[in-house]
Amino acid sequence: MRSSARRFCTGRLFAFCLVLGALLTGSLGAPRPLHAQGRPAYDAAGADTLDRFVRVYLDCDNCYSSYLRRNLTFVDYVRDRRQADVQLLGTTRGTGGGGVVYRLEFIGRGPFEGRRFELTYDAAPTLTDDERRRGLADKIRVGLAPFAIRTPASGRLTVSYEADTTGTREGDQEDPWNHWVFEVGASGDLGLEEAEQEYEVEGNLEAERVTEAWKVEFDLRSEYELDVFEQEEETIRSVSRDTDFDAGVVKSLGPHWGAGLSGTAFSRTFTNTDLAVRLEPAVEYNVFPYSVSDQKELTVTYRVGPEYRNYQEVTIFGRREQTAVQQSLRVRLDLDRPWGSVFASLQGGHYFFDLSRNRAQFFTALNVQLVEGLSIFSSFNVELIQDQLYLPAGDATLDEVLLRRRALATSYEVDASLGLSYTFGSIYNNVVNTRL
């Protein structure tokens, strides 16, 4: 079983590398010139005009697409990037204060081939959804205007400017919190049936301070779950507890390097852990500058440090507690490009006291448009597991297995998905109708 799983994993990894190589070299899914489909030419000087509205493809998952279609009506929206005159590629990344920075890339196609520029929109954490989408729409309106001035929409376009009357800049304002951001949350779930009850309580506390030079984070989360099953002659009660405390400090070492120290303390019913404490110094290198991390990342991260565990039950190795030093290395690729997105991660680690106690994991997620209207999406995860030091002695009960209250011994884990989607018909996608 193990050898067949490894052959399967190797085959999928080889296929993924072929596809990724083709994408990066442009041999798969290369854009076709749109003017070859009979569209009018348009030069950079704007000497020619379009006899229709600009066709825009929204390639942004968090850009309030319905709101934009209702409020930015001087362009036409299409359902496929290969039908567009302008592809709006939007990516986001969180800020240290809890806000969001949108990077908006306007990519000209067909008559606008070769025209490409970027804008950014900083959304403060205190904005409501309505305020955020209004600000984002204003920024996108500015970005689309240069493309729309040579279309029938130009006669109705206007330009306005709001002068700064405060005499100050945002960067000059004092911050009484010194960049610290806090979040507190709690929730509860209740499910009742005649023969079954489910109770769940969760809570979290987070604190974060992020500057260009330092990042400091604290995160405390706790979850308690109780399941009760009523049978004719018996009542089964199953409890699961999960508490995690994570802390970390990271120092920026230029545009490509970072170093830090992370600490973790946790208690988990599933892994037979009453208390575990882990301390890990780490160093990371990013092939690309961190300033473009919302578009592309290729990082190598190394961690090493001691771990102490106190187990709830005696393990299969006859231990009630254990201290060991481990190390890990991870390589991660994250691309968000006009043709789609790719994420891949390869990670391995082991304990120093016994190199056979190790773990390796490969995960990839792929979403790529092959030709107009046809997209492929897939995910694949494989883990080779030899480090389950926490497994309790004795057999698991039936309710522990069915409710996943206890980890079971395994040497591998594989998850995979693959799908295709194809759309055809009218290219326009302007109308928003949310009835029913």
C-alpha positions in Angstrom: 0.0 0.0 0.0 2.8 2.4 0.9 4.8 1.8 -2.3 1.7 2.3 -4.5 0.9 5.6 -2.7 4.4 6.8 -3.3 4.3 5.9 -7.0 1.0 7.8 -7.3 2.4 10.8 -5.5 5.6 10.8 -7.7 3.5 10.7 -10.9 1.3 13.6 -9.8 4.3 15.7 -8.8 5.9 15.0 -12.2 2.7 16.0 -14.0 2.4 19.2 -11.9 6.0 20.2 -12.7 5.3 19.8 -16.5 2.2 22.0 -16.3 3.9 24.6 -14.1 6.9 24.8 -16.5 4.6 25.2 -19.5 2.8 28.0 -17.8 5.9 29.9 -16.7 7.4 29.7 -20.1 4.2 30.8 -21.8 3.7 27.6 -23.9 0.4 26.8 -22.4 -2.6 29.2 -22.5 -0.7 32.0 -24.2 -3.0 35.0 -24.9 -4.1 35.4 -28.5 -4.0 38.9 -30.1 -7.5 40.2 -29.9 -7.1 42.4 -32.9 -6.9 39.2 -34.9 -10.6 38.7 -34.2 -11.5 41.8 -36.2 -11.2 44.4 -33.4 -10.1 47.9 -34.4 -6.4 48.8 -33.8 -5.6 51.3 -31.1 -2.2 53.0 -30.7 -0.6 54.4 -27.6 -1.1 57.9 -28.8 -4.9 57.4 -28.9 -5.2 58.5 -32.5 -8.0 55.9 -33.2 -11.2 55.3 -31.3 -13.4 52.4 -30.4 -17.0 52.4 -31.6 -18.2 50.6 -28.5 -17.6 50.6 -24.8 -14.4 49.1 -23.3 -14.8 45.4 -22.4 -13.5 44.6 -18.9 -12.8 41.3 -17.2 -12.9 41.5 -13.4 -10.1 39.1 -12.2 -10.5 39.8 -8.5 -12.3 37.7 -5.9 -12.7 40.4 -3.3 -13.5 43.5 -5.4 -17.3 43.7 -4.8 -18.1 42.7 -8.4 -21.8 43.2 -8.2 -21.4 46.7 -6.8 -18.9 47.6 -9.6 -21.3 46.4 -12.3 -24.1 48.5 -10.8 -22.0 51.7 -10.3 -19.3 51.7 -13.0 -21.5 51.7 -16.1 -19.2 53.3 -18.6 -17.7 50.0 -19.5 -19.0 46.5 -20.5 -18.1 43.5 -18.3 -17.3 40.2 -20.0 -17.1 36.7 -18.6 -13.7 35.7 -20.0 -10.3 37.5 -20.0 -9.8 36.6 -23.7 -12.9 38.6 -24.6 -11.7 41.7 -22.8 -10.0 44.9 -23.8 -8.8 45.4 -20.2 -8.2 42.7 -17.6 -8.4 44.0 -14.1 -6.2 41.8 -11.9 -6.8 42.5 -8.2 -4.9 41.1 -5.3 -5.1 41.9 -1.6 -2.9 41.6 1.4 -3.6 42.5 5.1 -1.9 45.3 6.9 -0.5 45.4 10.4 -3.4 47.5 11.6 -6.0 45.1 10.4 -6.8 46.8 7.1 -6.4 45.7 3.5 -4.2 46.9 0.6 -5.6 46.3 -2.9 -3.2 46.1 -5.8 -5.1 46.8 -9.0 -3.3 45.8 -12.2 -4.9 47.1 -15.4 -3.7 44.9 -18.3 -4.5 46.1 -21.8 -5.5 43.5 -24.4 -6.3 43.5 -28.1 -6.7 47.2 -29.1 -4.9 48.2 -25.8 -2.1 45.6 -26.1 1.0 46.7 -24.3 -0.7 49.2 -22.0 -0.3 48.1 -18.4 -0.1 50.0 -15.1 -0.9 49.5 -11.4 -2.8 51.4 -8.7 -3.2 50.7 -5.0 -6.0 51.3 -2.6 -5.5 51.3 1.2 -8.6 50.3 3.1 -8.4 51.2 6.8 -9.7 48.6 9.3 -12.3 51.1 10.6 -14.1 51.3 7.3 -17.5 49.6 6.8 -18.1 47.4 3.8 -20.0 50.2 2.1 -17.2 52.7 2.7 -14.6 50.2 1.5 -16.4 49.3 -1.7 -17.0 53.0 -2.5 -13.3 53.8 -2.1 -12.3 50.8 -4.2 -14.8 51.7 -7.0 -13.4 55.3 -7.1 -9.9 53.9 -7.5 -11.0 51.5 -10.3 -12.9 54.3 -12.0 -9.6 56.3 -12.2 -7.8 53.3 -13.6 -10.3 52.6 -16.3 -10.7 56.2 -17.4 -7.6 56.2 -19.7 -9.0 53.3 -21.6 -12.5 54.8 -21.9 -11.6 58.3 -23.2 -11.6 57.1 -26.8 -15.0 55.3 -26.6 -18.6 56.5 -26.8 -18.5 56.8 -23.0 -16.0 59.7 -23.2 -18.7 62.4 -23.7 -20.2 61.6 -20.3 -17.0 61.2 -18.3 -16.1 63.9 -15.8 -13.0 64.5 -13.6 -13.2 65.9 -10.0 -10.6 66.6 -7.4 -11.0 66.8 -3.6 -8.3 69.2 -2.3 -6.7 68.4 1.1 -7.8 71.2 3.4 -6.3 69.8 6.6 -2.8 70.7 6.0 -1.5 67.4 7.4 -0.7 64.1 5.9 -1.7 60.7 7.3 1.9 59.8 8.0 2.3 62.8 10.2 -0.5 61.8 12.6 0.3 60.4 16.0 -0.7 56.8 16.7 -1.7 56.4 20.4 -1.7 52.6 20.0 1.9 52.5 18.6 0.7 50.2 15.8 -0.8 47.6 18.1 -4.1 46.0 17.0 -6.2 43.7 19.2 -9.1 41.4 18.5 -11.3 39.5 20.9 -14.0 37.0 19.9 -16.3 34.4 21.2 -19.0 32.1 19.7 -21.2 29.2 20.5 -23.0 26.6 18.5 -26.0 24.4 19.6 -27.6 21.6 17.7 -30.5 19.6 19.1 -32.2 16.5 17.9 -34.3 13.9 19.6 -31.4 11.5 20.1 -28.4 13.7 19.6 -27.1 17.0 21.0 -24.1 19.1 20.0 -22.6 21.9 22.0 -19.6 23.9 21.0 -17.9 27.0 22.5 -15.0 28.9 21.0 -13.0 31.9 22.0 -10.0 33.8 20.7 -7.7 36.7 21.6 -5.2 38.2 19.2 -2.7 41.0 19.4 -0.4 42.2 16.5 2.1 45.0 15.9 3.4 45.3 12.3 5.9 47.8 11.0 8.4 47.7 8.1 11.1 46.5 10.4 9.3 44.3 12.9 6.3 42.0 13.2 5.1 40.8 16.6 2.1 38.5 17.0 0.2 36.8 19.9 -2.8 34.5 19.3 -4.8 32.5 21.8 -7.6 30.2 20.7 -9.6 27.7 22.6 -12.5 25.3 21.6 -14.6 22.9 23.7 -17.0 20.5 22.0 -19.5 18.1 23.6 -21.5 15.5 21.6 -24.3 13.5 23.4 -26.0 10.5 21.8 -29.1 8.9 23.4 -29.6 5.2 22.8 -32.2 2.8 24.2 -30.1 1.7 27.1 -27.1 4.0 27.0 -26.0 7.6 26.8 -22.7 8.3 24.9 -20.9 11.5 25.8 -17.8 12.6 23.8 -15.7 15.6 24.6 -13.0 17.3 22.6 -10.8 20.2 23.9 -8.4 22.2 21.8 -6.3 25.2 23.1 -3.5 26.9 21.2 -1.3 29.8 22.1 1.1 31.1 19.5 3.6 34.0 19.7 6.2 35.2 17.3 8.6 38.0 16.5 10.1 38.6 13.1 12.8 41.1 12.0 13.0 42.3 8.4 16.4 41.9 7.0 16.1 43.7 3.7 13.8 43.1 0.7 14.4 39.3 0.6 15.3 38.1 4.1 13.6 37.7 7.4 14.5 36.1 10.8 12.5 35.4 13.8 11.5 33.4 16.9 8.2 31.6 17.4 6.8 29.9 20.4 3.8 27.6 20.7 1.9 26.0 23.6 -1.1 23.8 23.0 -3.4 21.1 24.4 -5.3 18.8 22.1 -7.6 15.8 22.7 -7.1 14.5 19.2 -3.3 14.1 19.5 -3.3 12.8 23.2 -1.6 16.0 24.3 -2.2 17.4 27.8 0.4 20.2 27.3 3.0 20.8 24.6 5.5 23.7 24.4 7.7 24.4 21.3 10.3 27.1 20.7 11.7 27.6 17.2 14.2 30.2 15.8 13.6 30.6 12.0 15.1 32.2 9.0 13.4 32.8 5.6 14.5 33.9 2.1 12.2 35.1 -0.6 13.4 35.0 -4.2 11.1 37.9 -5.0 11.0 41.2 -3.0 8.4 41.1 -0.2 6.8 44.3 -1.7 5.2 42.1 -4.4 4.2 39.2 -2.1 0.5 39.6 -2.9 1.4 38.7 -6.6 4.2 36.2 -6.3 6.3 34.5 -3.6 9.0 31.9 -3.7 10.2 31.4 -0.1 12.6 29.0 1.7 12.0 28.7 5.4 14.2 26.9 8.0 13.1 26.2 11.6 14.8 24.4 14.4 14.1 24.1 18.1 13.1 22.0 21.2 9.6 20.6 21.9 8.3 19.3 25.2 5.1 17.2 25.5 3.1 15.9 28.4 0.6 13.2 27.2 -2.9 12.5 28.5 -2.3 8.8 28.2 0.8 6.6 28.0 2.0 6.4 24.4 2.8 3.3 22.4 6.4 4.0 23.2 5.7 3.8 26.9 6.2 7.5 27.6 4.0 9.9 29.6 6.2 12.9 28.7 9.0 13.7 26.2 11.5 16.3 25.2 13.0 16.3 21.7 14.6 18.7 19.2 13.3 18.9 15.7 14.1 20.8 12.5 12.1 21.5 9.3 12.6 23.1 5.9 9.8 24.4 3.7 9.8 25.7 0.1 6.7 27.6 -0.9 5.5 29.0 -4.3 2.5 31.4 -4.6 1.7 33.0 -7.9 -1.4 35.1 -8.8 -1.0 36.0 -12.5 -3.4 37.0 -15.3 -3.6 33.4 -16.6 -4.6 32.0 -13.2 -3.0 31.0 -9.9 -0.6 28.4 -8.6 0.2 27.5 -5.0 2.7 24.8 -4.1 4.5 23.8 -0.8 7.1 21.2 -0.1 8.0 20.6 3.5 10.1 18.1 5.5 11.2 17.7 9.0 12.5 15.2 11.6 13.5 14.7 15.2 17.2 14.7 16.0 17.2 11.8 18.4 15.9 9.4 15.7 16.1 10.5 12.0 13.5 7.8 11.1 10.9 9.9 13.1 10.2 12.3 10.2 7.5 13.8 8.1 7.3 15.1 4.5 4.4 16.9 2.8 3.7 18.2 -0.7 0.7 20.3 -1.4 -0.4 22.1 -4.6 -3.4 24.0 -5.8 -3.8 25.0 -9.4 -6.4 27.2 -11.2 -5.5 28.0 -14.8 -7.5 29.1 -17.9 -6.3 26.9 -20.8 -8.3 28.5 -23.7 -11.2 30.9 -23.8 -13.9 29.7 -21.5 -12.1 26.5 -20.4 -10.4 26.4 -17.0 -8.8 23.6 -15.0 -8.6 23.5 -11.2 -7.0 20.9 -9.0 -5.5 20.3 -5.6 -3.3 17.6 -4.4 -1.9 16.8 -0.9 0.3 14.0 0.2 2.0 13.4 3.5 4.5 10.7 4.5 4.2 10.3 8.2 6.7 8.6 10.6 6.6 11.0 13.6 3.4 10.1 15.5 5.1 10.0 18.9 1.9 11.0 20.6 -0.2 7.9 19.7 -1.7 6.4 22.9 -1.3 2.7 23.8 -4.4 0.5 23.4 -7.1 0.4 20.8 -9.4 3.3 20.0 -13.0 3.0 20.9 -15.7 3.0 18.2 -17.0 6.5 19.1 -13.4 7.9 19.1 -12.9 6.6 15.6 -16.3 7.7 14.2 -16.2 11.2 15.9 -12.4 11.6 15.1 -11.6 12.2 18.7 -8.3 10.3 18.5 -5.6 10.2 15.9 -5.0 6.7 14.3 -1.7 5.3 13.2 -0.8 5.8 9.6 2.2 6.1 7.4 0.7 8.4 4.7 -2.2 10.6 3.9 -3.4 11.5 0.4 -6.1 14.0 -0.7 -6.7 15.0 -4.4 -9.3 16.8 -6.5 -9.5 17.7 -10.2 -12.1 19.6 -12.2 -12.8 21.4 -15.4 -15.2 24.2 -16.2 -16.3 25.5 -19.6 -18.5 28.5 -20.2 -19.9 29.7 -23.6 -22.6 32.0 -24.9 -23.0 35.8 -24.6 -19.7 37.5 -23.6 -21.4 40.3 -21.6 -21.8 40.1 -17.9 -23.2 43.5 -16.9 -26.5 42.7 -15.3 -26.8 42.0 -11.6 -30.0 40.3 -10.4 -30.1 38.9 -6.9 -33.8 37.9 -6.7 -34.6 34.7 -4.8 
